[in-house]
Amino acid sequence: MMQKTQKSEKAQRILSQITDKTMLGQLRKMAKEINKDHESALEIWSTGEYLPRLLAILIMDKKRLPQELLDQLNQDMQSHPLLERTNLSDWLMANQLVKDKKNIALIESWERSPLALQRRTFWYYQGRLRWTGKTDQGNTLELLTKIEENIIQEQPEVQWAMNFTAGWIGVYNEKYRARCIELGEKTGLYKEDKVSKGCTPNYLPGFITIEVGKRQKHKSN
């Protein structure tokens, strides 16, 4: 983990505005006011605290995120509980990594990374492509086969992202839909999860059925 060091006045001023009641929308507003400040971001990150680290991600410079630093950030995230570390990882991907071609190339190299959160990012990125409408990907069959072979033995944070990718493959690629549904039935992942009213379950048979139904209904209207 990055060592805690004496903070600059700017970093101290920023940190003084964050409490345990600060909302994500407030963090985004703060980040917009601060703009990019990579040095302050690293100082704020070094606190080891969850909400400050979310803000730090927002004000990092995407051009200054080499593999070595990303490895360190991922290792630092492991000190957080599961939900916090997956949120930090996904926040980093969505707000920084996917906005730079060089960083996208790094994501695409992380399928076999020794760091679980980087493997999660690889799979979440693949699922996110399809979720956002970029469904014409040439690696779909290859990805589905790898998910079928490896999802059971993966870490929970990686399993979720692989399942997410399989779900959107099943929604948008009709010829693989039955395989994706069968995968969910075979693994049983998320089958017992309780889902709030109006939310889509992570269990693949339910997820795919609901999301396909939404799109068919939209077409008929």
Secondary structure, 3 states (H helix, E strand, C coil): CCCCCCCCHHHHHHHCCCCCCCCHHHHHHHHHHHCCCHHHHHHHHCCCCHHHHHHHHHHCCHHHCCHHHHHHHHHHHCCCCHHHHHHHHHHHHHHCHHHCHHHHHHHHCCCCCCCHHHHHHHHHHHHHHHHCCCCCCCCHHHHHHHHHHHCCCCCHHHHHHHHHHHHHHHHHCHHHHHHHHHHHHHHCCCCCCCCCCCCCCCCHHHHHHHHHHHHHHHHHC
